[in-house]
Amino acid sequence: MGALFSVPFSLFYHNPTFRPFVSEQGDGVTLPAWQTRKAETEVSRRHLQAFRRRQSRRDGVGAGCHLHVAVCVDGEASSSRVPRSRIYIARDREDAAIRLYNDYFAESPVFPDKYFNRRFRMSRELFLRIVEGISIFNSAVIPDYFIYFLERPDATGRQSLTILQKCTSAIRQMEYGTTPDLFDEYIKIGEKTVALCLENFCQCVFHLFARQYLRKPTAEDIARLYNFHAQKHGLPGMLGSIDCSNNDINVLNFSPLFNTIKDGTASPSPFEVNGRRYKRGYYLGDGIYP
């Protein structure tokens, strides 16, 4: 078995011992196929290890070029490669932050409210309320998921992503159900960072609003919902709606929404339609399937 190493060509270029074994092919530099079986005898393992330690020292002609050396043992060449380092992408996140602000959050934004409501699936006022709640949160012990949204310089002195960028990426992941890197081109956030945004955003929202909005409705809440939907939509007894096109029935099966009805502990919430009395209200389902 053998191993395949990738080393900077410049380290070979100035060493006359190895220059006869170098041939140029296109943009890269590789060993000729007929010489690969001589690699182990001509290029010792000691030199290869030294070259790998000095990969960062690329100089002169051939900087950026690589020499792929196949080391053969017992006459068999290996196809495995040494993993390359992660590719750096120069994202202009500062320019993206300005564009995002001007598009949706400026005093006279590029896109009016109807576009914001459609693309964020909520009003601008609600979104900014969530952002403000995260940004001004204060406590004797601040959880890490709130600290994540602080705007501060990174290790290189460059300003971090804004809280608007992070919250926008989290909201759009949830509303569209897409891959994390879909909005990289617009918001300029990498895939791993976007995943962290979503995770920390959900924990912040739960911390801030669970007690008020994720509790069980009281009798007063139910009466208010009945009255609202009856006046707004002409649907008496309606508690809410469920969009099953994005959150399908498989997800709904894991929801605790109907647990109290199943176990018989739901609060009584009767209503009447056309002279007929019903025990409990209902939810409308959109896009559901059997």
Backbone bond lengths (Angstrom), bond angles and torsions (degrees), N, CA, C in turn:
res aa  C-N    CA-C-N  psi(-1)  N-CA   C-N-CA  omega(-1)  CA-C   N-CA-C  phi
1 M - - - 1.463 - - 1.516 108.88 -
2 G 1.275 117.16 158.05 1.452 120.66 -178.65 1.487 111.70 -138.49
3 A 1.329 116.13 -176.19 1.461 121.85 179.51 1.509 108.93 -138.18
4 L 1.291 117.33 151.32 1.454 122.77 -179.54 1.512 108.66 -115.52
5 F 1.337 116.49 123.45 1.450 121.34 -177.00 1.517 109.75 -111.26
6 S 1.303 117.33 148.74 1.456 123.49 176.09 1.511 107.88 -117.68
7 V 1.339 116.97 115.07 1.465 120.88 -176.29 1.515 109.20 -129.76
8 P 1.352 118.42 152.05 1.467 121.16 -179.19 1.518 112.11 -61.22
9 F 1.320 116.09 134.52 1.450 120.37 -179.63 1.525 111.12 -64.41
10 S 1.360 117.67 -31.86 1.456 119.74 -175.94 1.518 111.76 -61.30
11 L 1.343 118.02 -26.90 1.456 120.73 179.51 1.524 111.21 -71.08
12 F 1.329 115.68 -28.37 1.453 119.68 175.83 1.526 111.74 -84.24
13 Y 1.321 115.63 -33.68 1.461 119.97 -169.19 1.512 112.27 -59.36
14 H 1.334 117.24 -37.84 1.459 120.00 -177.28 1.528 112.91 -93.29
15 N 1.314 117.43 9.52 1.455 121.09 179.03 1.523 108.43 -111.15
16 P 1.312 118.79 107.32 1.470 121.17 -175.45 1.515 113.22 -62.67
17 T 1.342 117.34 -21.07 1.456 119.56 -179.24 1.517 111.56 -62.44
18 F 1.345 115.78 -34.83 1.455 119.77 -174.06 1.513 113.08 -104.43
19 R 1.340 119.12 -9.63 1.456 120.83 -175.21 1.530 113.40 -58.63
20 P 1.352 120.64 -35.16 1.478 118.84 179.41 1.523 113.56 -63.15
21 F 1.339 117.12 -18.01 1.454 119.07 -175.21 1.523 112.05 -98.20
22 V 1.334 116.43 11.52 1.453 120.73 -178.26 1.522 109.65 -107.05
23 S 1.303 116.84 131.63 1.462 121.09 174.52 1.511 108.05 -136.73
24 E 1.328 117.47 142.12 1.455 122.01 -177.49 1.524 109.64 -90.18
25 Q 1.334 114.49 134.33 1.462 120.97 176.94 1.518 107.43 -135.91
26 G 1.316 117.42 102.84 1.471 121.11 -179.82 1.510 110.51 66.82
27 D 1.332 115.84 -133.34 1.453 121.14 -178.85 1.515 112.37 -83.96
28 G 1.335 117.84 -20.08 1.454 120.24 -177.86 1.513 111.05 -102.58
29 V 1.322 116.27 175.94 1.453 122.54 179.00 1.515 107.47 -128.07
30 T 1.320 118.27 124.17 1.464 121.16 -176.52 1.519 110.20 -136.41
31 L 1.310 116.11 161.67 1.451 120.88 172.87 1.517 109.35 -73.39
32 P 1.327 119.02 140.02 1.465 120.76 173.28 1.518 109.86 -58.90
33 A 1.321 116.05 148.07 1.460 120.33 -176.23 1.516 111.97 -60.62
34 W 1.368 116.73 -35.28 1.471 119.12 -175.93 1.521 112.10 -73.42
35 Q 1.324 117.83 -11.83 1.470 119.29 -179.34 1.522 112.80 -102.55
36 T 1.339 118.35 -4.72 1.455 118.82 -176.22 1.526 112.62 -61.21
37 R 1.325 117.60 -33.42 1.457 120.10 -178.94 1.524 112.15 -72.38
38 K 1.352 117.69 -14.72 1.459 120.53 177.22 1.524 111.48 -93.91
39 A 1.342 116.38 0.92 1.459 119.17 -171.03 1.520 112.18 -61.01
40 E 1.342 116.14 -42.45 1.456 117.63 -174.42 1.516 111.80 -66.74
41 T 1.326 117.70 -35.73 1.452 120.03 -179.97 1.520 111.80 -77.82
42 E 1.329 117.78 -34.70 1.463 120.88 -176.29 1.531 112.23 -84.41
43 V 1.309 116.43 -33.41 1.464 120.17 -179.53 1.520 107.70 -118.29
44 S 1.264 116.83 105.85 1.465 120.76 -175.29 1.515 110.96 -70.40
45 R 1.324 114.98 156.43 1.448 119.91 178.03 1.537 111.48 -62.03
46 R 1.325 114.84 -29.79 1.464 118.44 -179.90 1.517 111.26 -64.20
47 H 1.341 116.58 -41.34 1.454 119.94 178.07 1.524 111.61 -67.40
48 L 1.335 116.63 -41.23 1.450 119.92 -179.57 1.528 111.65 -61.36
49 Q 1.332 115.89 -42.64 1.452 118.76 178.37 1.518 111.55 -63.42
50 A 1.314 116.07 -38.12 1.461 119.97 178.34 1.519 111.09 -66.12
51 F 1.339 115.32 -40.11 1.464 119.05 -179.64 1.521 111.13 -65.68
52 R 1.322 117.37 -39.26 1.460 119.92 -179.97 1.516 111.61 -65.25
53 R 1.326 117.07 -34.44 1.465 119.88 177.72 1.509 111.62 -69.85
54 R 1.311 116.97 -22.85 1.475 120.99 -175.45 1.529 111.58 -107.27
55 Q 1.324 117.56 22.66 1.462 120.26 -176.99 1.513 112.29 -61.95
56 S 1.312 116.29 -31.34 1.462 118.40 -177.54 1.527 112.58 -72.78
57 R 1.352 117.80 -14.77 1.468 121.28 -178.36 1.525 109.51 -92.44
58 R 1.310 115.37 79.67 1.471 120.57 -180.00 1.520 108.20 -101.68
59 D 1.323 116.13 125.06 1.459 119.35 -176.06 1.517 110.43 -141.47
60 G 1.350 115.72 168.38 1.451 122.53 170.91 1.515 113.56 60.96
61 V 1.340 114.64 -160.53 1.462 121.80 179.68 1.516 108.59 -67.63
62 G 1.233 120.67 133.90 1.459 121.74 -179.74 1.506 112.52 97.01
63 A 1.369 117.75 4.02 1.452 118.78 175.30 1.516 107.97 -62.21
64 G 1.306 115.48 132.16 1.459 119.15 -178.48 1.520 112.08 92.16
65 C 1.364 117.47 -16.55 1.456 119.83 177.03 1.521 108.93 -83.74
66 H 1.306 118.43 155.06 1.445 122.79 179.03 1.519 109.67 -126.79
67 L 1.313 115.14 145.30 1.451 122.29 174.65 1.518 107.14 -109.29
68 H 1.308 117.03 118.42 1.445 121.34 -179.90 1.527 107.83 -93.47
69 V 1.320 115.79 113.94 1.459 122.00 -176.09 1.515 108.99 -110.05
70 A 1.313 117.05 118.79 1.457 120.83 178.67 1.519 108.47 -91.79
71 V 1.326 116.00 118.31 1.457 120.87 178.88 1.513 108.06 -96.54
72 C 1.340 116.91 120.40 1.453 121.36 -175.00 1.517 109.65 -104.60
73 V 1.290 115.34 136.27 1.452 121.48 174.57 1.515 107.06 -124.26
74 D 1.301 116.34 129.77 1.466 122.21 -177.58 1.528 111.19 57.29
75 G 1.345 116.43 32.67 1.448 120.82 174.70 1.509 115.13 74.29
76 E 1.367 118.44 11.93 1.452 120.70 -177.75 1.519 109.21 -120.04
77 A 1.334 116.60 126.36 1.458 121.35 -179.41 1.514 109.87 -93.21
78 S 1.332 115.59 142.82 1.459 120.83 179.43 1.521 110.00 -94.33
79 S 1.336 115.93 147.70 1.464 120.79 178.28 1.523 112.41 -98.31
80 S 1.360 117.04 -0.84 1.465 119.30 -178.85 1.511 110.05 -74.76
81 R 1.312 116.39 149.71 1.455 122.45 -179.69 1.520 109.83 -124.20
82 V 1.302 115.16 151.22 1.452 120.27 174.55 1.520 108.33 -73.34
83 P 1.348 119.32 126.95 1.474 120.60 -177.73 1.519 111.21 -58.91
84 R 1.322 116.10 137.31 1.449 121.06 177.01 1.518 110.14 -84.05
85 S 1.303 116.28 159.71 1.457 120.97 179.72 1.520 110.60 -69.79
86 R 1.333 117.00 160.49 1.453 121.93 -177.78 1.524 110.78 -63.03
87 I 1.315 115.77 140.99 1.463 121.13 -179.70 1.518 109.23 -77.83
88 Y 1.303 116.81 130.11 1.459 121.75 177.87 1.524 109.69 -86.50
89 I 1.322 116.53 129.52 1.457 122.73 177.45 1.517 107.97 -112.74
90 A 1.320 116.62 122.01 1.470 121.38 -178.35 1.521 109.23 -80.23
91 R 1.320 116.13 91.58 1.462 121.37 179.37 1.528 109.59 -89.50
92 D 1.304 116.11 127.01 1.464 121.14 178.50 1.521 108.33 -86.58
93 R 1.326 116.48 75.43 1.464 120.24 -175.04 1.518 112.11 -71.41
94 E 1.336 117.49 -25.49 1.461 119.55 177.69 1.528 110.71 -66.42
95 D 1.316 116.38 -44.87 1.460 120.25 177.77 1.527 110.88 -65.75
96 A 1.324 116.60 -37.13 1.462 120.15 178.11 1.524 111.42 -65.27
97 A 1.329 117.14 -36.99 1.470 120.62 178.79 1.525 110.96 -64.57
98 I 1.323 116.66 -41.07 1.471 120.62 178.49 1.525 110.43 -65.73
99 R 1.336 116.82 -42.56 1.466 121.00 -179.33 1.527 110.72 -64.36
100 L 1.337 116.95 -42.89 1.461 120.75 179.07 1.526 110.99 -62.13
101 Y 1.325 116.59 -43.29 1.469 120.60 179.11 1.530 110.76 -62.92
102 N 1.314 117.21 -46.84 1.465 120.61 -178.71 1.525 112.18 -66.17
103 D 1.324 116.59 -32.93 1.461 120.05 -178.02 1.526 112.56 -71.60
104 Y 1.354 116.69 -37.85 1.460 118.60 -170.11 1.532 115.87 -129.25
105 F 1.327 119.60 -21.64 1.459 119.72 -169.27 1.528 114.51 -121.56
106 A 1.314 117.98 -1.70 1.462 120.51 177.91 1.529 110.05 -71.40
107 E 1.328 116.17 168.36 1.457 120.77 179.41 1.530 110.75 -60.41
108 S 1.317 116.90 -38.13 1.469 122.40 174.11 1.526 107.65 -123.83
109 P 1.338 117.55 80.86 1.469 120.45 -173.96 1.524 112.24 -68.68
110 V 1.331 114.79 158.29 1.462 120.69 177.82 1.530 110.15 -63.00
111 F 1.341 116.43 -43.45 1.465 121.33 -178.28 1.524 109.46 -104.89
112 P 1.334 117.78 122.59 1.460 120.86 -178.88 1.523 112.40 -70.60
113 D 1.346 115.42 -178.06 1.461 121.35 -171.39 1.522 113.68 -58.20
114 K 1.323 117.60 -39.21 1.468 119.13 -175.50 1.533 111.43 -63.40
115 Y 1.335 117.14 -33.22 1.463 120.25 176.70 1.522 110.66 -71.77
116 F 1.330 115.72 -39.88 1.466 119.43 178.36 1.526 110.01 -62.26
117 N 1.326 117.07 -47.66 1.464 120.94 -178.09 1.516 111.56 -60.81
118 R 1.325 116.92 -37.49 1.458 120.39 -178.71 1.520 111.83 -74.12
119 R 1.319 117.64 -39.45 1.467 120.94 -174.94 1.516 113.20 -84.89
120 F 1.332 117.74 -26.93 1.462 121.15 179.48 1.532 111.59 -103.01
121 R 1.334 117.07 -7.88 1.462 123.11 -178.40 1.528 111.78 57.96
122 M 1.295 118.21 29.69 1.459 124.32 176.09 1.520 108.06 -164.77
123 S 1.313 115.87 167.05 1.459 119.63 178.59 1.520 110.40 -76.82
124 R 1.328 115.45 159.34 1.463 120.17 176.70 1.531 110.63 -62.72
125 E 1.328 116.56 -37.55 1.460 120.71 -179.34 1.530 111.35 -62.88
126 L 1.328 117.07 -41.90 1.463 120.25 178.78 1.516 111.02 -66.27
127 F 1.328 116.40 -43.70 1.457 119.87 179.44 1.532 110.79 -59.99
128 L 1.322 116.46 -46.42 1.467 120.02 -179.03 1.522 111.42 -67.79
129 R 1.324 117.35 -28.53 1.464 119.28 175.63 1.525 110.53 -64.99
130 I 1.321 116.13 -41.79 1.468 119.88 177.63 1.530 110.31 -64.48
131 V 1.347 116.16 -45.85 1.465 120.66 -179.96 1.519 110.69 -60.25
132 E 1.326 116.67 -43.98 1.462 120.04 -179.50 1.528 110.90 -65.15
133 G 1.329 116.56 -40.76 1.461 119.88 178.60 1.518 112.37 -59.95
134 I 1.331 116.31 -38.82 1.465 120.20 178.33 1.525 111.03 -71.25
135 S 1.330 117.11 -41.43 1.471 120.72 -173.06 1.519 113.13 -73.01
136 I 1.349 117.87 -31.95 1.470 119.38 -175.93 1.525 112.15 -100.85
137 F 1.326 117.48 4.41 1.465 119.49 -178.56 1.520 110.07 -58.29
138 N 1.322 114.92 134.38 1.461 120.09 -178.63 1.520 108.90 -141.34
139 S 1.287 115.96 138.52 1.456 121.11 -179.33 1.519 108.28 -160.31
140 A 1.320 115.41 163.96 1.468 119.25 177.56 1.528 110.55 -60.45
141 V 1.313 115.44 -39.23 1.469 121.47 175.21 1.523 107.44 -124.28
142 I 1.329 116.77 111.96 1.467 121.25 -178.72 1.522 109.23 -89.84
143 P 1.334 118.67 122.00 1.468 120.82 179.08 1.526 111.62 -61.60
144 D 1.312 115.25 155.49 1.461 120.93 -177.97 1.527 112.07 -61.77
145 Y 1.337 117.14 -32.03 1.465 118.20 -177.33 1.524 112.32 -70.36
146 F 1.319 118.80 -20.36 1.463 120.70 170.86 1.528 110.76 -82.01
147 I 1.312 116.61 -39.23 1.471 120.69 178.62 1.525 110.48 -60.71
148 Y 1.336 116.91 -31.19 1.461 120.95 -178.43 1.526 111.73 -58.43
149 F 1.324 118.76 -29.43 1.459 122.16 -175.50 1.529 113.22 -92.11
150 L 1.323 117.79 1.54 1.460 119.42 176.11 1.519 110.30 -68.12
151 E 1.310 116.74 138.76 1.460 121.40 177.70 1.520 108.80 -92.11
152 R 1.321 115.65 114.99 1.461 121.34 -176.17 1.519 109.77 -153.82
153 P 1.318 118.22 160.28 1.465 120.56 179.41 1.519 111.29 -66.84
154 D 1.345 115.71 147.53 1.454 119.28 176.20 1.522 110.36 -86.85
155 A 1.319 117.05 -168.35 1.465 121.31 -175.98 1.525 112.45 -64.25
156 T 1.320 117.71 -23.95 1.471 121.25 179.86 1.525 112.76 -92.45
157 G 1.339 116.80 -0.37 1.453 120.32 -177.80 1.509 114.03 89.08
158 R 1.315 117.32 0.92 1.455 121.51 179.77 1.526 109.63 -85.07
159 Q 1.340 116.09 139.95 1.456 120.09 -178.48 1.523 110.98 -65.34
160 S 1.318 116.05 141.85 1.458 120.80 -177.91 1.521 110.84 -74.76
161 L 1.323 115.34 176.01 1.460 120.93 173.91 1.526 109.57 -62.22
162 T 1.319 116.70 147.99 1.456 120.20 178.50 1.525 110.00 -77.81
163 I 1.318 115.83 160.53 1.459 119.88 179.17 1.526 110.47 -66.13
164 L 1.342 118.01 -29.12 1.462 120.48 176.79 1.525 110.68 -65.72
165 Q 1.330 117.66 -40.30 1.462 120.51 177.91 1.527 111.13 -63.97
166 K 1.322 116.44 -45.00 1.460 120.16 -177.35 1.524 111.72 -66.53
167 C 1.323 116.64 -44.81 1.468 119.81 -179.26 1.526 111.27 -69.33
168 T 1.324 117.53 -36.44 1.460 120.38 177.88 1.524 110.91 -63.26
169 S 1.320 117.29 -43.36 1.462 120.37 179.79 1.524 110.96 -63.74
170 A 1.342 117.27 -38.08 1.466 120.63 179.47 1.526 111.32 -67.63
171 I 1.341 116.62 -46.65 1.460 120.73 -178.29 1.528 110.60 -62.70
172 R 1.322 117.20 -42.55 1.462 119.37 -176.41 1.519 112.65 -71.83
173 Q 1.318 117.54 -27.82 1.462 118.88 172.84 1.520 110.65 -63.80
174 M 1.340 115.82 -43.09 1.463 119.55 -177.60 1.520 111.81 -71.20
175 E 1.314 117.44 -38.36 1.461 119.38 -175.02 1.522 112.37 -76.30
176 Y 1.342 117.67 -33.61 1.463 119.92 -177.69 1.525 113.12 -99.48
177 G 1.338 117.74 -17.12 1.454 120.72 -178.74 1.507 113.36 60.37
178 T 1.337 116.99 40.59 1.458 121.80 -175.02 1.521 111.09 -105.85
179 T 1.329 115.85 179.23 1.456 121.45 177.45 1.522 110.40 -68.61
180 P 1.332 118.45 152.22 1.463 121.36 -174.90 1.518 115.02 -60.12
181 D 1.339 117.85 -30.47 1.463 118.92 -174.15 1.524 113.54 -94.02
182 L 1.344 118.19 12.80 1.458 120.04 -177.11 1.531 111.65 -62.10
183 F 1.331 117.71 -36.61 1.457 121.22 -174.64 1.528 112.85 -99.02
184 D 1.329 115.69 16.25 1.470 120.09 179.24 1.524 110.98 -60.05
185 E 1.325 116.66 -39.08 1.467 120.29 -176.78 1.526 112.23 -66.25
186 Y 1.345 117.13 -29.04 1.467 119.99 -176.60 1.532 111.95 -97.67
187 I 1.328 117.19 -47.85 1.469 120.69 -176.41 1.518 111.62 -90.24
188 K 1.335 117.43 -18.99 1.465 123.21 178.30 1.530 111.63 64.79
189 I 1.321 115.53 54.77 1.463 121.85 176.20 1.518 107.91 -129.49
190 G 1.328 117.10 131.45 1.446 122.02 179.97 1.521 112.76 -70.64
191 E 1.315 115.67 165.69 1.462 121.96 -173.10 1.528 112.70 -60.40
192 K 1.330 117.30 -46.57 1.460 119.94 -178.23 1.520 111.31 -66.43
193 T 1.332 116.61 -39.04 1.462 120.04 179.02 1.520 110.74 -65.76
194 V 1.319 117.32 -39.32 1.466 121.12 178.84 1.528 110.41 -62.09
195 A 1.326 117.12 -40.74 1.465 120.53 178.56 1.526 110.66 -63.13
196 L 1.334 116.73 -39.76 1.462 120.36 176.80 1.525 111.34 -66.27
197 C 1.326 116.98 -37.78 1.468 120.88 177.19 1.520 110.49 -57.74
198 L 1.320 116.36 -46.87 1.460 120.77 -177.85 1.526 110.93 -65.14
199 E 1.311 116.91 -45.35 1.462 120.62 -178.38 1.530 111.10 -61.77
200 N 1.321 117.33 -47.96 1.463 120.83 -177.97 1.526 111.61 -71.41
201 F 1.333 117.11 -34.61 1.459 120.84 178.66 1.528 110.35 -62.24
202 C 1.320 117.54 -45.69 1.463 120.92 -179.68 1.527 111.34 -62.20
203 Q 1.315 117.12 -39.49 1.459 119.84 179.08 1.527 111.29 -67.89
204 C 1.326 117.04 -37.81 1.465 120.62 177.41 1.528 110.91 -64.57
205 V 1.328 117.06 -46.21 1.467 120.77 -178.84 1.519 110.39 -63.05
206 F 1.314 117.57 -41.86 1.465 120.63 178.38 1.520 110.52 -62.99
207 H 1.323 116.67 -42.45 1.467 121.53 -179.74 1.529 110.73 -63.20
208 L 1.324 117.25 -40.40 1.467 121.30 -174.33 1.529 113.42 -81.25
209 F 1.331 117.63 -37.75 1.465 119.65 -166.48 1.521 114.97 -122.05
210 A 1.324 118.35 -2.19 1.473 119.24 -175.96 1.519 111.76 -61.74
211 R 1.316 117.01 -43.23 1.469 119.51 -176.00 1.525 111.70 -63.41
212 Q 1.328 116.86 -32.71 1.454 120.03 -177.26 1.520 113.38 -90.41
213 Y 1.336 117.47 -39.34 1.460 119.67 -170.76 1.526 114.43 -111.06
214 L 1.317 119.03 -16.96 1.459 121.15 -179.04 1.520 112.60 -104.70
215 R 1.302 116.80 14.51 1.460 121.19 176.34 1.529 109.65 -86.19
216 K 1.337 116.27 170.63 1.452 120.85 175.67 1.527 109.54 -72.86
217 P 1.322 117.76 140.34 1.467 119.49 179.69 1.523 111.50 -68.86
218 T 1.309 115.02 142.36 1.456 120.78 175.28 1.526 109.52 -85.90
219 A 1.326 116.11 175.58 1.467 120.03 177.47 1.516 110.92 -62.43
220 E 1.332 116.83 -35.47 1.469 120.86 177.32 1.518 110.96 -67.03
221 D 1.329 116.77 -40.14 1.473 120.29 177.74 1.526 111.19 -61.79
222 I 1.331 116.09 -43.64 1.465 120.20 -178.11 1.520 110.65 -65.11
223 A 1.325 116.37 -41.98 1.472 119.48 178.92 1.522 110.61 -62.90
224 R 1.325 116.46 -38.97 1.470 120.29 178.95 1.526 110.60 -66.01
225 L 1.339 118.12 -40.68 1.469 121.86 178.76 1.525 110.78 -65.73
226 Y 1.319 116.32 -43.09 1.464 119.46 177.68 1.526 110.34 -57.54
227 N 1.299 116.07 -47.57 1.459 120.87 -177.02 1.525 111.54 -65.01
228 F 1.331 116.69 -41.25 1.460 120.97 -178.74 1.526 111.00 -63.67
229 H 1.334 117.51 -51.13 1.462 120.89 -176.16 1.532 111.66 -69.17
230 A 1.315 116.61 -31.33 1.459 119.02 178.05 1.521 110.56 -67.25
231 Q 1.336 117.07 -41.48 1.458 120.38 -179.59 1.531 112.50 -77.23
232 K 1.331 116.32 -38.96 1.465 120.47 -175.76 1.523 112.57 -78.25
233 H 1.336 117.01 -42.68 1.464 120.89 -171.93 1.526 113.01 -118.98
234 G 1.338 117.83 -7.42 1.457 119.34 -176.41 1.507 112.90 70.66
235 L 1.336 117.22 31.14 1.466 122.06 -178.07 1.526 109.35 -122.89
236 P 1.295 118.74 87.65 1.465 120.99 179.04 1.523 111.44 -67.65
237 G 1.317 116.04 144.08 1.463 121.22 179.13 1.506 114.66 82.07
238 M 1.304 117.88 4.39 1.467 121.22 -178.58 1.526 110.18 -84.97
239 L 1.331 116.78 127.40 1.460 122.49 177.97 1.520 112.51 -92.08
240 G 1.317 117.47 -31.32 1.458 120.81 -177.85 1.512 109.80 174.22
241 S 1.333 115.56 -170.92 1.460 121.03 179.62 1.514 109.34 -131.85
242 I 1.324 114.62 153.41 1.464 121.56 -179.74 1.508 107.96 -125.40
243 D 1.330 116.49 122.52 1.464 120.86 178.78 1.518 108.22 -91.80
244 C 1.302 117.00 101.86 1.463 121.48 -177.04 1.519 112.89 -90.55
245 S 1.322 117.99 3.47 1.463 119.51 176.76 1.517 110.37 -73.91
246 N 1.347 116.68 -33.93 1.470 120.29 176.61 1.521 110.66 -101.26
247 N 1.337 116.95 -41.44 1.459 120.84 178.47 1.524 107.05 -105.43
248 D 1.334 116.45 85.97 1.452 119.84 -169.50 1.521 111.65 -72.61
249 I 1.309 115.13 -179.20 1.458 120.57 -172.56 1.521 111.87 -65.14
250 N 1.330 117.77 -25.08 1.465 119.90 176.88 1.522 111.25 -65.81
251 V 1.328 116.32 -38.54 1.460 120.50 175.98 1.518 109.84 -69.81
252 L 1.343 116.70 -40.38 1.457 121.26 -179.39 1.527 111.42 -60.76
253 N 1.324 117.27 -30.90 1.469 120.22 179.08 1.518 112.37 -62.47
254 F 1.337 117.48 -25.49 1.454 121.19 179.60 1.527 112.34 -92.87
255 S 1.327 116.63 -2.46 1.466 120.92 -177.92 1.521 110.40 -81.27
256 P 1.342 117.83 142.59 1.471 120.58 176.49 1.524 112.94 -84.44
257 L 1.345 117.60 11.53 1.457 121.28 -172.76 1.530 112.50 -57.36
258 F 1.341 116.92 -41.81 1.454 120.03 -175.04 1.534 113.16 -106.05
259 N 1.319 117.08 13.06 1.469 119.60 -178.10 1.518 112.26 -61.71
260 T 1.340 116.95 -39.98 1.465 119.21 -178.08 1.528 111.52 -67.62
261 I 1.329 116.90 -30.27 1.462 119.78 176.87 1.528 110.28 -72.02
262 K 1.327 116.16 -39.40 1.460 120.36 -179.18 1.522 111.81 -66.47
263 D 1.336 116.11 -41.50 1.470 118.33 -177.53 1.529 113.28 -91.14
264 G 1.340 118.04 3.33 1.454 121.41 173.96 1.508 115.66 78.19
265 T 1.348 117.17 18.33 1.472 119.98 -178.66 1.525 112.54 -105.65
266 A 1.320 118.27 6.34 1.465 120.82 -179.16 1.523 110.72 -67.40
267 S 1.326 115.38 143.48 1.457 120.22 178.83 1.524 109.63 -68.77
268 P 1.313 118.45 143.38 1.467 120.11 177.85 1.522 110.58 -65.27
269 S 1.333 115.94 133.57 1.458 120.50 -178.94 1.522 109.01 -143.45
270 P 1.304 117.87 65.41 1.473 120.89 -175.11 1.524 112.55 -71.29
271 F 1.313 115.35 152.34 1.457 121.67 172.33 1.527 108.00 -149.12
272 E 1.301 116.07 166.76 1.456 120.66 -173.87 1.521 110.51 -130.66
273 V 1.331 116.73 135.69 1.459 123.47 177.73 1.524 108.35 -135.50
274 N 1.343 116.49 125.01 1.466 122.54 178.25 1.533 112.07 52.55
275 G 1.297 114.45 41.00 1.456 119.23 176.65 1.514 114.25 79.27
276 R 1.312 118.10 1.86 1.471 120.72 179.10 1.521 109.22 -108.18
277 R 1.322 116.69 134.43 1.461 122.49 -175.50 1.533 110.22 -101.25
278 Y 1.343 114.98 133.00 1.471 121.77 178.98 1.523 109.21 -115.92
279 K 1.341 115.39 148.91 1.457 120.19 -175.24 1.528 113.13 -75.51
280 R 1.317 116.98 -39.27 1.464 120.87 -174.49 1.529 110.45 -138.46
281 G 1.344 113.76 159.96 1.447 120.14 178.57 1.519 112.15 -76.50
282 Y 1.318 116.74 -175.58 1.460 121.70 -174.41 1.529 110.07 -141.51
283 Y 1.339 115.32 164.52 1.462 123.67 174.66 1.530 108.42 -116.81
284 L 1.305 115.88 139.12 1.456 120.24 174.03 1.522 109.31 -86.06
285 G 1.332 116.68 135.53 1.464 121.36 178.24 1.508 111.17 -109.20
286 D 1.321 117.27 129.44 1.457 121.64 -179.48 1.519 109.62 -113.16
287 G 1.319 116.26 127.68 1.457 120.11 177.18 1.513 113.31 79.47
288 I 1.327 117.55 16.55 1.464 119.60 -177.66 1.527 109.68 -78.76
289 Y 1.294 116.39 159.69 1.461 121.03 177.67 1.521 108.57 -135.54
290 P 1.337 119.34 155.56 1.477 121.67 -176.07 1.532 110.97 -70.85
